[in-house]
Amino acid sequence: MTDELVLVDEPTEEEREAALAEKQKLAGAWLRRERRAMGWSQADLAIEINYLAGKSPAPNTIARWERGEMRPQSKYLPVMARLLGHEPRLMNAILRYREVNRIPPPVDPE
């Protein structure tokens, strides 16, 4: 048996950007699904965040989170986790795009 050195090409900047964009879309879609599962509009989520955090994002900001155009500020993550019934660490990991592979699957209504 010979030891072979296998060279792996580093991803290009374009490939890294495409991978990040995909993670952003997945995280945003998950957030939208979780909000809708609660029966809330984007404005409703903003009101709930304001109730617990004392400050809320604008509904159009929530829309941008859900489209993956931006991510929530850290100060909102524990509150959103509580509102949506998730562990803060999981919420942080997903919405910081580190662990979109841990997104829980949708629950099938029976």
WORAUR-V929965 format. One record per backbone hydrogen bond with DSSP energy under -0.5 kcal/mol. NH is the residue of the N-H (numbers start at 1). CO is the residue of the C=O. Records with the same first field share a line. If there is no record, write none. Layout:
BEGIN
NH=CO ; CO
END
This chain:
BEGIN
4=2
6=4
7=5
9=7
16=12
17=13
18=14
19=15
20=16
21=17
22=18
23=19
24=20
25=21
26=22
27=23
28=24
29=25
30=26
31=27
32=28
33=29
34=30
35=31
36=32
37=33
38=34 ; 35
39=36
40=35
45=41
46=42
47=43
48=44
49=45
50=46
51=47
52=48
53=49
54=50
61=58
62=58
63=59
64=60
65=61
66=62
67=63
68=64 ; 65
69=64
70=64
76=73
77=73 ; 74
78=74
80=76
81=77
82=78
83=79
84=80
85=81 ; 82
86=81
91=87
92=88
93=89
94=90
95=91
96=92
97=94
98=93
99=93
102=99
103=100
108=106
109=107
END
